[in-house]
Amino acid sequence: MTTPVMPEPPYYAVIFVSHRIEGDAGYGAMAERMAELAAQQPGYLGVDSSRGADGVGITVSYWRSLEDIAAWRRDVEHTAARDQGRAQWYSAYELRIARVERAYSWQHD
């Protein structure tokens, strides 16, 4: 996982915690498509994502504004993927939107 290079705050983080049902059933291909599509959206800044062996995944996407997040939520293809996720891939999920006020990083040389 590579952390995206972010602009100076403020910006927004959409935190998506998902609980997967066993099996792929096309999930991997759809996840790749949604990552490609999100990257084309106005205001998209990047994403961090991880999934554990227990099926719990955490994806944090970063956006310039609440309006950009709302537009992504209304995207027709994204809406169809969300509906398919509810019907086929997830047993549960939680979504949170947070404003990033301050950010810093460190990396060992």
SEDOVO-316909 format. One line per 8 residues: number of its first residue (from 1); their letters; for each residue x, y, z of C-alpha. Coordinates in Angstrom, 2 decimals, decimal comma, padded with zeros to 5 digits. Each point is the difference from the previous one (the first is absolute). Layout:
NUM> a> X/Y/Z | ...
END
This chain:
1> mttpvmpe> 000,00/000,00/000,00 | 001,31/003,42/-000,95 | -001,37/002,99/001,84 | -001,03/002,74/-002,42 | 001,79/003,34/000,07 | -002,58/002,32/001,49 | -000,48/003,75/-000,23 | 000,13/002,16/003,09
9> ppyyavif> -003,16/-000,36/002,13 | -002,83/000,56/000,21 | -001,44/-002,79/-002,14 | -002,40/-002,86/000,69 | 000,37/-003,70/000,69 | -002,72/-002,55/-000,74 | 000,62/-002,97/002,30 | -001,66/-003,21/-001,20
17> vshriegd> 000,22/-003,02/002,33 | -001,44/-003,11/-001,64 | -000,70/-003,54/001,13 | 000,24/-002,37/-002,99 | -001,92/-003,17/-000,64 | 002,23/-002,94/-001,05 | 000,84/-000,43/-003,68 | 000,87/002,47/-002,73
25> agygamae> -003,03/-000,15/-002,33 | 001,41/002,85/-002,09 | 000,94/002,20/002,96 | 003,67/000,41/-000,99 | -000,82/001,19/-003,50 | -002,63/002,42/001,29 | 002,37/001,36/002,66 | 002,60/000,69/-002,71
33> rmaelaaq> -002,61/001,70/-002,18 | -001,20/002,21/002,86 | 003,59/001,02/000,77 | 000,51/000,97/-003,67 | -003,31/001,85/-000,15 | 000,53/001,86/003,28 | 003,42/001,18/-001,20 | -001,74/001,71/-002,95
41> qpgylgvd> -002,39/001,99/002,20 | 000,42/003,72/000,66 | 001,46/000,60/003,45 | 001,39/-003,51/000,46 | 003,36/000,06/001,80 | 000,90/-003,65/000,63 | -000,74/-003,12/001,99 | 001,44/-002,29/002,69
49> ssrgadgv> -001,43/-003,50/000,35 | 000,61/-003,19/001,94 | -001,88/-003,27/000,56 | 000,70/-002,53/002,74 | -000,29/-003,76/-000,11 | -003,20/000,31/002,04 | -001,73/001,74/-002,93 | -000,03/003,44/001,60
57> gitvsywr> 001,21/002,72/-002,36 | 000,74/003,66/000,55 | 000,11/002,35/-002,96 | 000,62/003,71/000,47 | -000,52/002,20/-003,04 | 001,00/003,65/000,05 | -001,91/002,88/-001,60 | 000,29/003,77/-000,29
65> slediaaw> -003,60/000,78/001,00 | -003,29/-001,37/001,27 | -001,51/000,85/-003,40 | 002,56/-002,23/-001,72 | -000,89/-002,86/002,38 | -003,72/000,50/-000,68 | 000,58/-000,05/-003,76 | 001,94/-003,28/000,31
73> rrdvehta> -002,83/-001,49/002,05 | -002,47/000,90/-002,79 | 002,14/-001,49/-002,81 | -002,18/-002,56/-001,81 | 002,67/-002,69/-000,22 | 001,00/000,51/003,64 | -003,66/-000,26/001,06 | -000,36/-003,30/-001,87
81> ardqgraq> 003,15/-001,35/001,68 | -001,29/001,08/003,42 | -003,31/-001,80/-000,63 | 001,86/-003,13/-001,12 | 002,20/000,18/003,09 | -003,04/000,06/002,27 | -001,57/-002,93/-001,84 | 003,07/-002,16/-000,56
89> wysayelr> 003,31/000,96/001,65 | -000,51/001,59/003,41 | -001,60/-001,23/003,20 | 000,32/003,53/001,38 | 001,85/003,27/-000,48 | 000,46/003,34/001,70 | 000,85/003,27/-001,72 | 001,28/003,16/001,64
97> iarveray> 000,95/003,34/-001,50 | 002,59/002,08/001,84 | 001,68/003,33/-000,64 | 003,78/-000,26/000,19 | 001,27/003,06/001,84 | 003,61/-001,01/000,45 | 002,21/-002,68/-001,51 | 003,63/-001,02/000,25
105> swqhd> 002,10/-003,02/-000,80 | 003,29/-001,66/000,83 | 002,06/-002,55/-001,87 | 003,07/-001,91/001,13 | 002,98/000,46/-002,32
END
